[in-house]
Amino acid sequence: MQLFDLPLDQLQTYKPEKTAPKDFSEFWKLSLEELAKVQAEPDLQPVDYPADGVKVYRLTYKSFENARITGWYAVPDKEGPHPAIVKYHGYNASYDGEIHEMVNWALHGYAAFGMLVRGQQSSEDTSISPHGHALGWMTKGILDKDTYYYRGVYLDAVRALEVISSFDEVDETRIGVTGGSQGGGLTIAAAALSDIPKAAVADYPYLSNFE
């Protein structure tokens, strides 16, 4: 046991203190309205992947502040509609884009999209920090709720769900979200901000339970 761990019985019943300011819900309502002003314009580029029974694409779409967000999309090579999974990766930890994991999900019958987080991999980061920040993205724009980096990331995660649910081969009533570490935190945020996911599995969520 780590010195900072709680006993197991306390962890099983732990509920964090609520720290949301009074304008929290209104802030995210307005943020989602701002996202809605950007047309997604999804673009699917076929990828020659060495596996039978699956179609693979490089999916790119426009998101918050017109950032071009990308990732790998794999779908069973048979008539749908298919249940879908949207996966968010760990903090700066998706060096191959998790393309092989998306293919594995597709081979098991799911349409699967692995979103690459803005700035950390090959997705565009249009957010501008009005002040200096530590190396990485944790404190980028953190002095203002409107400029904080993760505001855009959360909205990118919501837009990923909107795009996937719009595809004809996807069963919009059976979409789930998942991810570990940073991806676990994004899973919780996306499920809170969107009604699209019907299931959410957050694996050891990082970037959660913080103000």
Secondary structure, DSSP 8 states (H G I E B T S, - for coil): --TT---HHHHHH--------TTHHHHHHHHHHHHHTS----EEEEE--S-TTEEEEEEEEE-GGG-EEEEEEEEESS---EEEEEEE-BTTB-TTTTHHHHHHHHHTT-EEEEE--BTTSSB------SS---SSSTTTTTTSTTT-HHHHHHHHHHHHHHHHHHSTTEEEEEEEEEEETHHHHHHHHHHHH-S--SEEEEES--S-S--
